[in-house]
């Protein structure tokens, strides 16, 4: 795996994870969550998590959410803003997940 393929895998898998979760097909979604984490683990290994920032402007709530979650570990203010905006939108699944994610991060309980 290289940087470009990791970023492509992250984007595609995050989108598919969201697609299946929105349809309550969680087993299929989990397969793609594993692919997201594989890409993230590669990015961590090359100190490349900051490359996920490009996805914070995605039209996909799923891609944005995954990117924001991992960018929290870098204390990325834009990631925090994305999650706070997601909460304000009150979109099922996404707003709840963003609220829990930010809460756990702020309490120091988030282990990504």
C-alpha positions in Angstrom: 0.0 0.0 0.0 1.2 3.5 -0.7 -0.2 6.9 0.3 -2.5 7.4 -2.7 -4.0 3.9 -2.5 -4.5 4.3 1.2 -6.4 7.5 0.7 -8.5 6.0 -2.1 -9.3 3.0 0.0 -10.2 5.2 2.9 -12.6 7.3 0.8 -14.3 4.4 -0.9 -14.6 2.3 2.2 -16.0 5.2 4.3 -18.6 5.9 1.7 -19.7 2.3 1.5 -19.7 2.0 5.2 -22.2 4.9 5.4 -24.2 3.5 2.5 -24.8 0.2 4.2 -25.3 1.6 7.7 -28.0 4.0 6.4 -29.8 0.9 5.1 -29.3 -1.0 8.4 -27.1 -3.6 6.7 -24.5 -3.5 9.5 -22.7 -6.7 8.6 -21.9 -5.3 5.1 -21.0 -1.9 6.7 -18.6 -3.5 9.1 -16.6 -5.0 6.2 -16.0 -1.5 4.9 -15.2 -0.2 8.4 -12.4 -2.7 8.6 -11.1 -1.4 5.2 -11.2 2.2 6.6 -9.2 1.1 9.6 -6.7 -0.7 7.4 -6.1 2.5 5.5 -5.9 4.5 8.7 -3.4 2.1 10.2 -1.2 2.5 7.1 -1.5 6.3 7.3 -0.5 6.2 11.0 2.5 4.0 10.1 3.8 6.7 7.8 2.8 9.6 10.0 0.2 10.6 7.4 -3.1 11.0 9.2 -3.0 14.7 8.4 -3.7 13.7 4.7 -7.3 12.9 5.8 -8.0 16.6 6.2 -8.9 16.8 2.5 -12.0 14.7 3.2 -13.4 17.1 5.7 -14.9 19.0 2.8 -16.5 15.9 1.3 -20.2 16.0 0.3 -20.5 12.6 2.0 -21.3 12.7 5.7 -19.8 9.3 6.1 -16.4 10.2 4.6 -16.4 13.5 6.6 -17.3 11.7 9.8 -14.6 9.1 9.5 -11.9 11.7 8.6 -13.0 14.0 11.5 -12.8 11.1 14.0 -9.2 10.3 13.2 -8.2 13.9 12.9 -9.3 14.5 16.4 -6.2 12.7 17.5 -4.2 15.6 16.0 -6.3 18.2 17.8 -7.5 19.4 14.4 -9.9 22.3 14.8 -11.5 21.8 11.4 -12.4 18.3 12.5 -14.0 19.6 15.6 -15.9 22.1 13.6 -17.1 19.5 11.2 -18.4 17.3 14.0 -20.1 20.3 15.8 -21.8 21.2 12.5 -22.9 17.6 12.0 -24.5 17.7 15.4 -26.3 20.9 14.6 -27.7 19.4 11.3 -29.6 16.7 13.4 -29.3 14.0 10.7 -30.1 10.5 12.0 -27.0 8.4 12.6 -24.5 11.1 11.8 -25.5 13.7 14.4 -25.8 11.1 17.2 -22.4 9.6 16.3 -20.7 13.0 16.1 -22.2 14.0 19.5 -20.9 10.8 21.2 -17.5 11.0 19.4 -16.9 14.6 20.5 -18.1 13.9 24.0 -15.8 10.9 24.4 -12.9 12.8 22.9 -13.4 15.8 25.2 -13.6 13.5 28.2 -10.3 11.8 27.2 -12.0 8.4 26.6 -11.4 8.2 22.9 -8.8 5.6 21.8 -8.4 5.6 18.0 
